[in-house]
Amino acid sequence: MRPKMLLLIPILLSLPTLALAANSSSPSLYVMYQQYSSTLQITPSHITYKYSSSFYNTTTSSTNDERTIKYNSNSFNVNVGPLTNYTGKVSVNVSPFSISITSQIPQLARVLLIEPGLIEEVVWAGFTNTTTTVKGLTYFNNTATLVLQFLNGSNFANITFTISHTQTTYQKALTLLLHKVNLTMTGEYQLTLTIQGTQPQRYSKMEFNYEGIRAQAPYNTSIAYYNGTYVPAMIWSSKASGLLATELTNLQGIVEFTDIEFFGVNGSVVGSLDNTFSSIYFTHQGFILNITYNSLNSRIKIVINPNAEYAKASVATTVLVNGNPAVVVITDQGVESTATVNLYHKVMVFGPTTLIYVNTTSSGAYITIFPNGSYEYVSQVEPSVTVSNITLGGKTYTTQIVNINNSSNYVIFNVSMAKNETFAVFKQGSNGMVELNPNNYFIYNGKIVVFDDPSMTYYIVYGYQPSSQSFSISSNLLLPIIIAIVFIVVVAILALRRR
């Protein structure tokens, strides 16, 4: 057998201690929600700027609950003044779920975040007159572009930052030429909105709905950033767009949907993200009516399971289970996966290896994950068992003799215990009985479970004390080891002859 490589993160090995997976109960969830809109409208007679916002933070037991929130909206007439040079510093501070911006340059109106292929967000919308710090809920995975838009009369002036999770603070000293503007409020009101909660279903399509616009998206499995580290994730994303262009009219509209679910130890859900971003740009230059309309709207909801366990990856790979891709990550806290992890156990195949049972839909598979990220499927076999006595070292032991069908894969099988006492497992080798490494068998749900690079016959010897230093070498790895040893010996002999 040659281990197959599908996906590898080259991180130093740090295997978990011997453990079995156990599903935890559903705890309370912490929910953070934010929605911003920003609209600039220009006609020959006046310029109008409007921004709106709503927020809530709450603790709940389900993300499917409806929630009623207040939506605050403010409208202004924009009074355009002369061009003015503004000089100052702009500072950005990045944390796992938020970004704050301090600008000494006034007239900041929008902060956008763009990560191509994944997400767009309105981090903040409003208007600043002096040095101000603004903050918004946000998420990005790897590297993103942060766009600061300053109101410049009838348009916006952009300042951009490239941000990542490897750096928390950014700063630029700028001189920005802007039309000085003053805002006169023309309207202020509140709306009450009902937010329908949604929760992704792993390994299923996701249906999105925004103001009558519907879209469906299949899932993708990946590794995504979550609160300081990278964990297995499922991502649903879709886009709906429209375009109308004539001699007089240009209409461009787009709605982008992104949902991400993050998974921790045993495949438990550690958090989720729900984001919708819409953009409408409309111009009409006619004989009677001339208008430009530039509007952005964004809403984001982040759900955190505060009791879920997750940790930094040491080995990561992607396997196929029943045709479904499952990301599997080995950490020092256990096994994380987009699939449900029903069992994990440290075994020895030349070196430390992790045996897991993962389930993506209705059934699952046993898999061994090697330290380099490669993997092998493990065949579950049905043994035939007889009970007899055998003699080892001049002593007679009650023994279960287990026969299995030969397999080209690693195998796993289970046997009901014959006696409630210490036991060791042997297999029939070409030169007699060979003791298995004690890591390669264990008790699970009251049965003895045995993992091995298979033989035909096994012996479960009761009353026998397992060897503490026992080490089982896979027969498939024995030949490469012998070749390596021979090579080292030959090199050493040649080096001695040259002296």
Secondary structure as UniProt FT lines:
FT   STRAND          29..42
FT   STRAND          47..60
FT   TURN            63..64
FT   STRAND          67..95
FT   TURN            96..97
FT   STRAND          98..103
FT   STRAND          108..115
FT   TURN            116..118
FT   STRAND          119..125
FT   STRAND          132..137
FT   STRAND          143..152
FT   TURN            153..154
FT   STRAND          155..164
FT   TURN            165..166
FT   STRAND          169..195
FT   TURN            202..203
FT   STRAND          206..210
FT   TURN            211..212
FT   STRAND          213..217
FT   STRAND          219..226
FT   TURN            227..228
FT   STRAND          229..245
FT   STRAND          249..263
FT   TURN            266..267
FT   STRAND          269..285
FT   STRAND          290..304
FT   TURN            306..307
FT   STRAND          313..321
FT   TURN            322..323
FT   STRAND          324..331
FT   TURN            332..333
FT   STRAND          334..337
FT   STRAND          340..348
FT   STRAND          352..359
FT   STRAND          364..369
FT   TURN            371..372
FT   STRAND          375..380
FT   STRAND          384..392
FT   TURN            393..394
FT   STRAND          395..403
FT   STRAND          410..416
FT   STRAND          423..429
FT   TURN            430..431
FT   STRAND          432..435
FT   HELIX           438..440
FT   STRAND          441..444
FT   TURN            445..446
FT   STRAND          447..452
FT   STRAND          457..462
FT   TURN            468..469
FT   HELIX           475..498
//
